């Protein structure tokens, strides 16, 4: 009987672990241009141009593109920039506050 209970406990733990691994680490949903306008109006988000200009000045780089995404209940602008040395930098800016959340050079991401 004890062995049977141990088996069920082990089986349920394995099922839970496999289920947890199958879930993405961060829920990430990105929006189209029209959806971005709707989300900005609905949630009082900052305009993307402000974050793009901040990122370009901060990294001394040219902005290649930006998109609004939702990560774990937070809206962020994912901004891609091209630095003068040819490296692409991807940065995340909080869409409400305009503050930088994260940035990574493309080469750093590959290593």
Residue pairs with C-beta under 8 A, 6 or more apart in sequence:
26 71
26 72
27 70
27 71
27 72
28 69
28 70
28 71
29 69
29 70
30 67
30 68
30 69
30 70
30 78
31 39
31 67
31 68
31 69
31 70
35 68
36 48
36 67
36 68
39 45
39 68
39 75
40 46
40 47
40 68
40 95
43 75
43 95
43 96
44 96
45 68
45 75
45 95
45 96
46 95
46 96
46 97
46 98
48 66
48 68
48 77
48 95
50 98
51 66
51 77
51 79
51 93
51 95
51 98
52 63
52 66
52 77
52 79
54 93
54 98
54 100
55 61
55 63
55 79
55 81
55 91
55 93
55 100
56 62
56 63
56 81
58 91
58 100
59 81
59 83
59 89
59 91
59 103
60 83
60 84
61 81
61 82
61 83
61 84
61 89
62 81
62 82
63 79
63 80
63 81
64 80
64 81
64 82
64 88
65 79
65 80
66 77
66 78
66 79
66 80
67 77
67 78
68 75
68 76
68 77
68 78
68 95
69 75
69 76
69 77
69 78
70 76
71 92
74 94
74 95
75 94
75 95
75 96
76 92
76 93
76 94
76 95
76 101
77 92
77 93
77 95
78 90
78 91
78 92
79 90
79 91
79 92
79 93
80 88
80 89
80 90
81 88
81 89
81 90
81 91
82 88
82 89
83 89
83 105
87 105
87 106
87 107
88 105
88 106
89 103
89 104
89 105
89 106
90 103
90 104
90 106
90 109
91 100
91 101
91 102
91 103
91 104
92 100
92 101
92 102
92 103
93 99
93 100
93 101
94 100
94 101
